[in-house]
Amino acid sequence: MELKTIGMLAVIAIYLIMMVVIGVIYSKKNNDVSDFYLGGRKLGPLVTAMSAEASDMSSWLLMGLPGVAYLSGVADAGWTAIGLGIGTYLNWLFVAKRLRRYSVKAGNAITIPEFFSNRFRDNSHLLLAISAIWIVIFFVPYTASGFAACGKLFSTLFNIPYLPAMIVSAIVIVVYTALGGFLAASTTDLIQSIVMTIALVIVVFFGVSMAGGLDVVINNAKGLAGYLSLTQIHDQATGTASSYGFLTILSTLAWGLGYFGMPHILLRFMGTEDENKLKLSRRIATIWVIISMFIAIFIGIIGYSISKAGHIPAFTDSSQSETLIIKIAMLLSNHGVIAIIFAGIILAGILACTMSTSDSQLLAASSSVSHNLLHDVLHIELSEKASMLVARITVICIAVIGVFIARDPESSVFAIVSFAWAGFGASFGPIMLFSLFWKRTNRNGALAGMLVGGIMVFVWKYLIKPLGGIWGIYELLPAFLCACIAIVVVSLLTAPPSKEIIEEFESVGK
């Protein structure tokens, strides 16, 4: 093994050891399942902001987004980033404070399914059961995408088989998550957001230098048809551009709607210590998200010039282009000892954005199974010690399923994340907004919206979207709208909420 490889591996190893140590430290602070899944609502404003956004970005930020920009230019990646930036701000502005307050009022709920169930006094537990099932269905492949990103990283870097590399990465994530729970995941997410930021900055400056300067990067991009246009998308195979129409732009912007239904982000709102400091959290989170996404897109543009200069190979499909930052890190490692350390930080950044999402997803999925399904639906009574054990075992079981799904090295990180994002956005987003802001919403309307939203994601993606034309839009937008309609129609056609529910709703305030 070359010296530079050993150096980069050492940096990554130090980083991974830090994450496990944090898990061990926080394992001693989990006295019950409330601590394990929500940290006792003790998150400060900085940790709340950065853990929410780090858990959101995933491997998509450093692998998926630059890869899309590299292949097709700024339109697809750019409108996605704009939609996510708007969604981030609106989620913090409208949902964060009210959900923090309402989740306490509604039986001190510690999970999203529990909040829905308590909010509508659903004694049948159907809402709780279906929302828990949706979480498992959509989070397992989401988690798998993170494992896949780690596997690609180590496989590309050290020329080792993909599957063992992916499994080892998954084990590290599972260890600190299963030990430390929500507080460990949130604290490591803060650290991971810092590592991700440093990695982005290093890649930009080194990438521009290797490409021959900023002018060269811009001129090369201008030479490709539609590459820098927000209304055209570049086709690398033919060298031509096609229209990126209004309907496509609208459906891509709809990525922002997904935020209202992301359990791992919403849990950060519920877990914050002081609701009055959420305004500070909102500012930190929004600024970081917008800057990070647009830097990631610029890295994709820089990558094209680096490959044109012959420093890295040209990529022809998404599974290759998603390794762009890995290739840049390996290129950087050829420039001395300090450069090797910086390259290791870049690679640790890829791990960071992957791990920060995977740990949160594992916790959310685990809480749905062990706390909501076993305890609330099946009424299996366990001691606090046994509940903690079941929670940790559930994390491991879900991770194993994720590893099985991620076994294919050709899977696209962006594609998997896109589908899971749509699933959560459509099944949980509408019901979250209506639960918080429309007091006429009842249990039947919420149940209808949750079912319609989740099912429509599958129907649109696999039955309607393949028809192409005006039907070929991102499945989140039509599924979200259908869920909203279902909530309103069914709520108005069935009995209004009880006086108790209305009074609780009004007591939450603005």
Disulfide bonds with the S-S distance in Angstrom:
none
